[in-house]
Amino acid sequence: MNAVEACYVLTEELITVLKKVTSDSRDKTIESMQELLAKREQLLPLIKPPFSEQEALVGKKLIVQQQELDRLLLNIKQDIQKDMNGLTKKKSSMKRYINPYENMQTDGFFLDKRN
């Protein structure tokens, strides 16, 4: 198997892993995703022209796969950002609930110094 076909197979495997991700299994999925991306990263420098007809066809399929992979990775990134933002909001609302007078505004107060 040449480098183009090996990269195609790894990308296909990566896409199937990313399609199965759930919020409960996200950590394990990210670990396996990192391993697959590391293997794929080692293969990419080995892909060099001139390409045979079969390698060119696999390369075109690989480009389509890459677009789908980018979309799936972006979805996972957005889910993680949403979770992080929700956690930050929970944290700040919890602080406000525990100590509601912590961030009081002092604008508008007037102290009369005359006696």
N, CA, C and O atoms as a GROMACS GRO file, in nm:
protein
  460
    1MET      N    1   0.086  -0.118   0.000
    1MET     CA    2   0.000   0.000   0.000
    1MET      C    3   0.090   0.124   0.000
    1MET      O    4   0.179   0.138   0.084
    2ASN      N    5   0.065   0.212  -0.094
    2ASN     CA    6   0.147   0.333  -0.101
    2ASN      C    7   0.096   0.437  -0.001
    2ASN      O    8  -0.006   0.416   0.065
    3ALA      N    9   0.167   0.550   0.008
    3ALA     CA   10   0.137   0.652   0.108
    3ALA      C   11   0.000   0.715   0.086
    3ALA      O   12  -0.069   0.746   0.183
    4VAL      N   13  -0.041   0.734  -0.039
    4VAL     CA   14  -0.170   0.796  -0.067
    4VAL      C   15  -0.284   0.706  -0.020
    4VAL      O   16  -0.379   0.753   0.043
    5GLU      N   17  -0.274   0.578  -0.049
    5GLU     CA   18  -0.379   0.484  -0.007
    5GLU      C   19  -0.381   0.468   0.144
    5GLU      O   20  -0.488   0.459   0.204
    6ALA      N   21  -0.263   0.465   0.206
    6ALA     CA   22  -0.257   0.454   0.353
    6ALA      C   23  -0.318   0.577   0.418
    6ALA      O   24  -0.389   0.566   0.518
    7CYS      N   25  -0.292   0.693   0.362
    7CYS     CA   26  -0.351   0.818   0.414
    7CYS      C   27  -0.502   0.817   0.396
    7CYS      O   28  -0.576   0.864   0.483
    8TYR      N   29  -0.548   0.764   0.284
    8TYR     CA   30  -0.692   0.753   0.257
    8TYR      C   31  -0.759   0.663   0.360
    8TYR      O   32  -0.865   0.696   0.412
    9VAL      N   33  -0.696   0.549   0.390
    9VAL     CA   34  -0.752   0.454   0.487
    9VAL      C   35  -0.755   0.516   0.627
    9VAL      O   36  -0.854   0.502   0.699
   10LEU      N   37  -0.647   0.584   0.665
   10LEU     CA   38  -0.644   0.649   0.797
   10LEU      C   39  -0.748   0.760   0.807
   10LEU      O   40  -0.812   0.776   0.911
   11THR      N   41  -0.765   0.835   0.700
   11THR     CA   42  -0.865   0.942   0.701
   11THR      C   43  -1.005   0.884   0.712
   11THR      O   44  -1.090   0.939   0.783
   12GLU      N   45  -1.030   0.775   0.642
   12GLU     CA   46  -1.161   0.708   0.650
   12GLU      C   47  -1.188   0.660   0.793
   12GLU      O   48  -1.299   0.675   0.844
   13GLU      N   49  -1.087   0.602   0.854
   13GLU     CA   50  -1.100   0.555   0.992
   13GLU      C   51  -1.124   0.671   1.088
   13GLU      O   52  -1.204   0.661   1.181
   14LEU      N   53  -1.055   0.781   1.064
   14LEU     CA   54  -1.071   0.900   1.147
   14LEU      C   55  -1.212   0.957   1.135
   14LEU      O   56  -1.270   0.999   1.235
   15ILE      N   57  -1.266   0.957   1.016
   15ILE     CA   58  -1.402   1.008   0.995
   15ILE      C   59  -1.503   0.919   1.066
   15ILE      O   60  -1.597   0.970   1.127
   16THR      N   61  -1.486   0.788   1.060
   16THR     CA   62  -1.581   0.698   1.128
   16THR      C   63  -1.573   0.717   1.280
   16THR      O   64  -1.674   0.709   1.348
   17VAL      N   65  -1.453   0.740   1.332
   17VAL     CA   66  -1.438   0.764   1.476
   17VAL      C   67  -1.509   0.894   1.515
   17VAL      O   68  -1.578   0.899   1.617
   18LEU      N   69  -1.491   0.997   1.434
   18LEU     CA   70  -1.550   1.127   1.467
   18LEU      C   71  -1.702   1.129   1.451
   18LEU      O   72  -1.771   1.206   1.519
   19LYS      N   73  -1.755   1.046   1.366
   19LYS     CA   74  -1.900   1.039   1.349
   19LYS      C   75  -1.967   0.971   1.469
   19LYS      O   76  -2.085   0.994   1.494
   20LYS      N   77  -1.892   0.889   1.542
   20LYS     CA   78  -1.948   0.817   1.656
   20LYS      C   79  -1.933   0.891   1.788
   20LYS      O   80  -1.973   0.839   1.892
   21VAL      N   81  -1.877   1.010   1.786
   21VAL     CA   82  -1.850   1.082   1.910
   21VAL      C   83  -1.980   1.124   1.979
   21VAL      O   84  -2.073   1.173   1.915
   22THR      N   85  -1.983   1.104   2.109
   22THR     CA   86  -2.093   1.153   2.194
   22THR      C   87  -2.032   1.235   2.305
   22THR      O   88  -1.910   1.232   2.326
   23SER      N   89  -2.115   1.308   2.377
   23SER     CA   90  -2.061   1.392   2.484
   23SER      C   91  -2.002   1.308   2.597
   23SER      O   92  -1.913   1.354   2.669
   24ASP      N   93  -2.052   1.185   2.614
   24ASP     CA   94  -1.999   1.098   2.719
   24ASP      C   95  -1.864   1.038   2.682
   24ASP      O   96  -1.776   1.023   2.768
   25SER      N   97  -1.847   1.003   2.556
   25SER     CA   98  -1.724   0.936   2.513
   25SER      C   99  -1.628   1.030   2.442
   25SER      O  100  -1.538   0.986   2.370
   26ARG      N  101  -1.644   1.159   2.462
   26ARG     CA  102  -1.564   1.256   2.387
   26ARG      C  103  -1.415   1.246   2.422
   26ARG      O  104  -1.331   1.258   2.332
   27ASP      N  105  -1.380   1.226   2.548
   27ASP     CA  106  -1.239   1.220   2.587
   27ASP      C  107  -1.168   1.102   2.521
   27ASP      O  108  -1.057   1.117   2.470
   28LYS      N  109  -1.231   0.985   2.523
   28LYS     CA  110  -1.170   0.868   2.459
   28LYS      C  111  -1.160   0.888   2.308
   28LYS      O  112  -1.062   0.847   2.246
   29THR      N  113  -1.261   0.951   2.251
   29THR     CA  114  -1.260   0.976   2.107
   29THR      C  115  -1.148   1.072   2.070
   29THR      O  116  -1.082   1.054   1.967
   30ILE      N  117  -1.128   1.172   2.152
   30ILE     CA  118  -1.022   1.269   2.124
   30ILE      C  119  -0.885   1.203   2.132
   30ILE      O  120  -0.796   1.234   2.052
   31GLU      N  121  -0.866   1.111   2.227
   31GLU     CA  122  -0.739   1.040   2.237
   31GLU      C  123  -0.713   0.956   2.112
   31GLU      O  124  -0.604   0.959   2.056
   32SER      N  125  -0.814   0.881   2.068
   32SER     CA  126  -0.795   0.799   1.948
   32SER      C  127  -0.779   0.887   1.825
   32SER      O  128  -0.705   0.852   1.732
   33MET      N  129  -0.847   1.002   1.823
   33MET     CA  130  -0.833   1.095   1.712
   33MET      C  131  -0.691   1.149   1.705
   33MET      O  132  -0.635   1.162   1.596
   34GLN      N  133  -0.633   1.180   1.819
   34GLN     CA  134  -0.496   1.232   1.822
   34GLN      C  135  -0.397   1.127   1.771
   34GLN      O  136  -0.302   1.161   1.700
   35GLU      N  137  -0.418   1.001   1.808
   35GLU     CA  138  -0.330   0.895   1.760
   35GLU      C  139  -0.338   0.881   1.609
   35GLU      O  140  -0.236   0.870   1.541
   36LEU      N  141  -0.461   0.882   1.556
   36LEU     CA  142  -0.479   0.868   1.412
   36LEU      C  143  -0.422   0.989   1.337
   36LEU      O  144  -0.362   0.973   1.230
   37LEU      N  145  -0.439   1.108   1.392
   37LEU     CA  146  -0.385   1.227   1.328
   37LEU      C  147  -0.232   1.224   1.328
   37LEU      O  148  -0.169   1.270   1.233
   38ALA      N  149  -0.172   1.171   1.436
   38ALA     CA  150  -0.025   1.160   1.442
   38ALA      C  151   0.026   1.064   1.335
   38ALA      O  152   0.126   1.091   1.269
   39LYS      N  153  -0.044   0.950   1.319
   39LYS     CA  154  -0.004   0.855   1.214
   39LYS      C  155  -0.019   0.917   1.076
   39LYS      O  156   0.067   0.901   0.989
   40ARG      N  157  -0.128   0.989   1.058
   40ARG     CA  158  -0.154   1.053   0.928
   40ARG      C  159  -0.052   1.162   0.899
   40ARG      O  160  -0.011   1.180   0.784
   41GLU      N  161  -0.012   1.233   1.002
   41GLU     CA  162   0.088   1.339   0.986
   41GLU      C  163   0.223   1.282   0.941
   41GLU      O  164   0.296   1.347   0.866
   42GLN      N  165   0.254   1.162   0.985
   42GLN     CA  166   0.378   1.098   0.942
   42GLN      C  167   0.372   1.055   0.796
   42GLN      O  168   0.474   1.050   0.727
   43LEU      N  169   0.251   1.023   0.748
   43LEU     CA  170   0.235   0.980   0.609
   43LEU      C  171   0.236   1.095   0.508
   43LEU      O  172   0.280   1.077   0.395
   44LEU      N  173   0.188   1.211   0.549
   44LEU     CA  174   0.173   1.322   0.455
   44LEU      C  175   0.303   1.362   0.386
   44LEU      O  176   0.300   1.388   0.265
   45PRO      N  177   0.418   1.368   0.454
   45PRO     CA  178   0.540   1.405   0.381
   45PRO      C  179   0.584   1.299   0.278
   45PRO      O  180   0.661   1.330   0.187
   46LEU      N  181   0.534   1.177   0.291
   46LEU     CA  182   0.571   1.071   0.198
   46LEU      C  183   0.495   1.079   0.066
   46LEU      O  184   0.530   1.011  -0.030
   47ILE      N  185   0.391   1.162   0.062
   47ILE     CA  186   0.310   1.175  -0.061
   47ILE      C  187   0.380   1.278  -0.151
   47ILE      O  188   0.378   1.398  -0.124
   48LYS      N  189   0.440   1.227  -0.258
   48LYS     CA  190   0.513   1.315  -0.350
   48LYS      C  191   0.483   1.273  -0.494
   48LYS      O  192   0.466   1.155  -0.522
   49PRO      N  193   0.476   1.371  -0.585
   49PRO     CA  194   0.455   1.337  -0.726
   49PRO      C  195   0.581   1.273  -0.784
   49PRO      O  196   0.687   1.285  -0.723
   50PRO      N  197   0.575   1.208  -0.894
   50PRO     CA  198   0.465   1.189  -0.987
   50PRO      C  199   0.370   1.080  -0.937
   50PRO      O  200   0.412   0.982  -0.876
   51PHE      N  201   0.242   1.099  -0.965
   51PHE     CA  202   0.139   1.006  -0.920
   51PHE      C  203   0.091   0.920  -1.036
   51PHE      O  204   0.084   0.964  -1.150
   52SER      N  205   0.059   0.796  -1.004
   52SER     CA  206  -0.003   0.709  -1.104
   52SER      C  207  -0.150   0.746  -1.116
   52SER      O  208  -0.201   0.827  -1.038
   53GLU      N  209  -0.219   0.687  -1.212
   53GLU     CA  210  -0.362   0.717  -1.229
   53GLU      C  211  -0.441   0.676  -1.106
   53GLU      O  212  -0.531   0.749  -1.063
   54GLN      N  213  -0.409   0.562  -1.051
   54GLN     CA  214  -0.479   0.514  -0.932
   54GLN      C  215  -0.454   0.608  -0.814
   54GLN      O  216  -0.547   0.639  -0.739
   55GLU      N  217  -0.331   0.652  -0.797
   55GLU     CA  218  -0.300   0.745  -0.688
   55GLU      C  219  -0.372   0.878  -0.707
   55GLU      O  220  -0.414   0.940  -0.610
   56ALA      N  221  -0.385   0.923  -0.830
   56ALA     CA  222  -0.456   1.048  -0.858
   56ALA      C  223  -0.604   1.036  -0.822
   56ALA      O  224  -0.662   1.129  -0.767
   57LEU      N  225  -0.666   0.921  -0.854
   57LEU     CA  226  -0.807   0.900  -0.818
   57LEU      C  227  -0.825   0.895  -0.667
   57LEU      O  228  -0.918   0.955  -0.612
   58VAL      N  229  -0.735   0.824  -0.600
   58VAL     CA  230  -0.742   0.816  -0.454
   58VAL      C  231  -0.717   0.954  -0.393
   58VAL      O  232  -0.778   0.990  -0.292
   59GLY      N  233  -0.629   1.032  -0.456
   59GLY     CA  234  -0.602   1.168  -0.408
   59GLY      C  235  -0.724   1.257  -0.418
   59GLY      O  236  -0.749   1.338  -0.328
   60LYS      N  237  -0.801   1.243  -0.525
   60LYS     CA  238  -0.925   1.322  -0.538
   60LYS      C  239  -1.025   1.284  -0.431
   60LYS      O  240  -1.093   1.369  -0.374
   61LYS      N  241  -1.035   1.154  -0.403
   61LYS     CA  242  -1.124   1.108  -0.296
   61LYS      C  243  -1.075   1.160  -0.162
   61LYS      O  244  -1.155   1.193  -0.074
   62LEU      N  245  -0.943   1.165  -0.147
   62LEU     CA  246  -0.883   1.212  -0.022
   62LEU      C  247  -0.915   1.359   0.003
   62LEU      O  248  -0.935   1.400   0.117
   63ILE      N  249  -0.920   1.438  -0.104
   63ILE     CA  250  -0.954   1.580  -0.090
   63ILE      C  251  -1.098   1.595  -0.041
   63ILE      O  252  -1.126   1.679   0.045
   64VAL      N  253  -1.189   1.515  -0.094
   64VAL     CA  254  -1.328   1.518  -0.050
   64VAL      C  255  -1.338   1.476   0.096
   64VAL      O  256  -1.411   1.536   0.176
   65GLN      N  257  -1.263   1.371   0.130
   65GLN     CA  258  -1.261   1.325   0.269
   65GLN      C  259  -1.208   1.433   0.362
   65GLN      O  260  -1.259   1.451   0.473
   66GLN      N  261  -1.106   1.505   0.318
   66GLN     CA  262  -1.047   1.610   0.401
   66GLN      C  263  -1.149   1.718   0.432
   66GLN      O  264  -1.150   1.771   0.544
   67GLN      N  265  -1.233   1.752   0.337
   67GLN     CA  266  -1.336   1.853   0.361
   67GLN      C  267  -1.435   1.805   0.466
   67GLN      O  268  -1.476   1.881   0.554
   68GLU      N  269  -1.474   1.678   0.458
   68GLU     CA  270  -1.565   1.623   0.558
   68GLU      C  271  -1.498   1.616   0.694
   68GLU      O  272  -1.560   1.644   0.796
   69LEU      N  273  -1.370   1.579   0.696
   69LEU     CA  274  -1.294   1.572   0.821
   69LEU      C  275  -1.285   1.710   0.886
   69LEU      O  276  -1.302   1.723   1.007
   70ASP      N  277  -1.258   1.813   0.805
   70ASP     CA  278  -1.253   1.950   0.858
   70ASP      C  279  -1.386   1.990   0.921
   70ASP      O  280  -1.389   2.051   1.028
   71ARG      N  281  -1.496   1.953   0.854
   71ARG     CA  282  -1.629   1.987   0.906
   71ARG      C  283  -1.654   1.917   1.040
   71ARG      O  284  -1.706   1.979   1.133
   72LEU      N  285  -1.619   1.789   1.049
   72LEU     CA  286  -1.640   1.714   1.173
   72LEU      C  287  -1.553   1.768   1.287
   72LEU      O  288  -1.599   1.779   1.400
   73LEU      N  289  -1.429   1.802   1.256
   73LEU     CA  290  -1.340   1.859   1.358
   73LEU      C  291  -1.391   1.994   1.406
   73LEU      O  292  -1.382   2.026   1.525
   74LEU      N  293  -1.445   2.072   1.316
   74LEU     CA  294  -1.501   2.202   1.353
   74LEU      C  295  -1.622   2.184   1.443
   74LEU      O  296  -1.640   2.260   1.538
   75ASN      N  297  -1.706   2.084   1.415
   75ASN     CA  298  -1.822   2.057   1.500
   75ASN      C  299  -1.779   2.019   1.640
   75ASN      O  300  -1.838   2.065   1.738
   76ILE      N  301  -1.677   1.935   1.651
   76ILE     CA  302  -1.629   1.895   1.784
   76ILE      C  303  -1.572   2.015   1.857
   76ILE      O  304  -1.595   2.032   1.977
   77LYS      N  305  -1.497   2.099   1.786
   77LYS     CA  306  -1.440   2.219   1.848
   77LYS      C  307  -1.552   2.310   1.900
   77LYS      O  308  -1.542   2.362   2.011
   78GLN      N  309  -1.657   2.328   1.822
   78GLN     CA  310  -1.768   2.414   1.864
   78GLN      C  311  -1.840   2.355   1.985
   78GLN      O  312  -1.881   2.429   2.074
   79ASP      N  313  -1.856   2.222   1.989
   79ASP     CA  314  -1.919   2.158   2.105
   79ASP      C  315  -1.836   2.180   2.231
   79ASP      O  316  -1.891   2.207   2.337
   80ILE      N  317  -1.706   2.169   2.218
   80ILE     CA  318  -1.618   2.190   2.334
   80ILE      C  319  -1.625   2.335   2.379
   80ILE      O  320  -1.630   2.362   2.499
   81GLN      N  321  -1.625   2.429   2.285
   81GLN     CA  322  -1.636   2.570   2.321
   81GLN      C  323  -1.768   2.600   2.389
   81GLN      O  324  -1.773   2.678   2.484
   82LYS      N  325  -1.878   2.537   2.341
   82LYS     CA  326  -2.008   2.556   2.403
   82LYS      C  327  -2.006   2.507   2.547
   82LYS      O  328  -2.058   2.574   2.637
   83ASP      N  329  -1.947   2.390   2.569
   83ASP     CA  330  -1.937   2.336   2.703
   83ASP      C  331  -1.855   2.426   2.794
   83ASP      O  332  -1.889   2.448   2.910
   84MET      N  333  -1.746   2.478   2.740
   84MET     CA  334  -1.660   2.566   2.821
   84MET      C  335  -1.733   2.696   2.855
   84MET      O  336  -1.723   2.745   2.968
   85ASN      N  337  -1.806   2.753   2.759
   85ASN     CA  338  -1.882   2.875   2.786
   85ASN      C  339  -1.992   2.849   2.889
   85ASN      O  340  -2.016   2.932   2.977
   86GLY      N  341  -2.058   2.735   2.878
   86GLY     CA  342  -2.162   2.700   2.975
   86GLY      C  343  -2.104   2.684   3.114
   86GLY      O  344  -2.166   2.724   3.212
   87LEU      N  345  -1.986   2.626   3.123
   87LEU     CA  346  -1.921   2.608   3.252
   87LEU      C  347  -1.884   2.743   3.312
   87LEU      O  348  -1.898   2.763   3.433
   88THR      N  349  -1.836   2.835   3.229
   88THR     CA  350  -1.801   2.968   3.277
   88THR      C  351  -1.926   3.041   3.327
   88THR      O  352  -1.921   3.109   3.430
   89LYS      N  353  -2.036   3.028   3.255
   89LYS     CA  354  -2.160   3.093   3.298
   89LYS      C  355  -2.210   3.033   3.428
   89LYS      O  356  -2.258   3.106   3.516
   90LYS      N  357  -2.200   2.902   3.442
   90LYS     CA  358  -2.241   2.837   3.567
   90LYS      C  359  -2.158   2.887   3.684
   90LYS      O  360  -2.210   2.914   3.792
   91LYS      N  361  -2.030   2.900   3.659
   91LYS     CA  362  -1.939   2.944   3.764
   91LYS      C  363  -1.973   3.085   3.810
   91LYS      O  364  -1.980   3.112   3.930
   92SER      N  365  -1.995   3.175   3.714
   92SER     CA  366  -2.025   3.314   3.750
   92SER      C  367  -2.162   3.326   3.815
   92SER      O  368  -2.178   3.406   3.908
   93SER      N  369  -2.261   3.249   3.770
   93SER     CA  370  -2.393   3.257   3.833
   93SER      C  371  -2.389   3.198   3.974
   93SER      O  372  -2.461   3.244   4.063
   94MET      N  373  -2.306   3.097   3.994
   94MET     CA  374  -2.291   3.039   4.128
   94MET      C  375  -2.227   3.141   4.223
   94MET      O  376  -2.268   3.152   4.339
   95LYS      N  377  -2.129   3.214   4.174
   95LYS     CA  378  -2.065   3.318   4.257
   95LYS      C  379  -2.166   3.426   4.293
   95LYS      O  380  -2.169   3.473   4.407
   96ARG      N  381  -2.247   3.467   4.195
   96ARG     CA  382  -2.348   3.570   4.222
   96ARG      C  383  -2.454   3.520   4.320
   96ARG      O  384  -2.506   3.598   4.400
   97TYR      N  385  -2.486   3.392   4.315
   97TYR     CA  386  -2.584   3.336   4.406
   97TYR      C  387  -2.528   3.330   4.548
   97TYR      O  388  -2.600   3.360   4.643
   98ILE      N  389  -2.402   3.293   4.562
   98ILE     CA  390  -2.341   3.281   4.694
   98ILE      C  391  -2.321   3.419   4.757
   98ILE      O  392  -2.349   3.437   4.875
   99ASN      N  393  -2.271   3.514   4.679
   99ASN     CA  394  -2.245   3.648   4.732
   99ASN      C  395  -2.306   3.751   4.637
   99ASN      O  396  -2.237   3.803   4.549
  100PRO      N  397  -2.435   3.782   4.653
  100PRO     CA  398  -2.502   3.872   4.558
  100PRO      C  399  -2.457   4.017   4.567
  100PRO      O  400  -2.481   4.094   4.474
  101TYR      N  401  -2.392   4.057   4.676
  101TYR     CA  402  -2.353   4.197   4.693
  101TYR      C  403  -2.207   4.222   4.659
  101TYR      O  404  -2.154   4.330   4.688
  102GLU      N  405  -2.141   4.125   4.600
  102GLU     CA  406  -1.999   4.137   4.568
  102GLU      C  407  -1.973   4.243   4.462
  102GLU      O  408  -1.879   4.323   4.476
  103ASN      N  409  -2.051   4.247   4.359
  103ASN     CA  410  -2.026   4.338   4.247
  103ASN      C  411  -2.129   4.451   4.245
  103ASN      O  412  -2.190   4.477   4.141
  104MET      N  413  -2.147   4.517   4.356
  104MET     CA  414  -2.242   4.628   4.358
  104MET      C  415  -2.180   4.751   4.293
  104MET      O  416  -2.061   4.776   4.306
  105GLN      N  417  -2.262   4.824   4.224
  105GLN     CA  418  -2.214   4.948   4.164
  105GLN      C  419  -2.221   5.058   4.266
  105GLN      O  420  -2.319   5.071   4.340
  106THR      N  421  -2.117   5.138   4.269
  106THR     CA  422  -2.115   5.249   4.366
  106THR      C  423  -2.143   5.382   4.298
  106THR      O  424  -2.139   5.486   4.364
  107ASP      N  425  -2.171   5.382   4.171
  107ASP     CA  426  -2.206   5.505   4.101
  107ASP      C  427  -2.342   5.552   4.149
  107ASP      O  428  -2.433   5.472   4.169
  108GLY      N  429  -2.355   5.681   4.167
  108GLY     CA  430  -2.483   5.736   4.205
  108GLY      C  431  -2.497   5.760   4.355
  108GLY      O  432  -2.595   5.820   4.399
  109PHE      N  433  -2.401   5.713   4.433
  109PHE     CA  434  -2.406   5.740   4.577
  109PHE      C  435  -2.356   5.883   4.601
  109PHE      O  436  -2.266   5.932   4.532
  110PHE      N  437  -2.414   5.945   4.698
  110PHE     CA  438  -2.372   6.080   4.732
  110PHE      C  439  -2.349   6.086   4.882
  110PHE      O  440  -2.435   6.049   4.962
  111LEU      N  441  -2.228   6.133   4.919
  111LEU     CA  442  -2.196   6.149   5.060
  111LEU      C  443  -2.192   6.298   5.091
  111LEU      O  444  -2.118   6.373   5.026
  112ASP      N  445  -2.270   6.341   5.187
  112ASP     CA  446  -2.274   6.478   5.225
  112ASP      C  447  -2.172   6.500   5.335
  112ASP      O  448  -2.187   6.446   5.444
  113LYS      N  449  -2.067   6.578   5.307
  113LYS     CA  450  -1.960   6.599   5.405
  113LYS      C  451  -1.990   6.720   5.495
  113LYS      O  452  -1.921   6.743   5.594
  114ARG      N  453  -2.090   6.795   5.460
  114ARG     CA  454  -2.120   6.911   5.542
  114ARG      C  455  -2.196   6.870   5.667
  114ARG      O  456  -2.278   6.778   5.663
  115ASN      N  457  -2.171   6.937   5.774
  115ASN     CA  458  -2.245   6.909   5.900
  115ASN      C  459  -2.320   7.029   5.943
  115ASN      O  460  -2.388   7.026   6.046
   0.00000   0.00000   0.00000
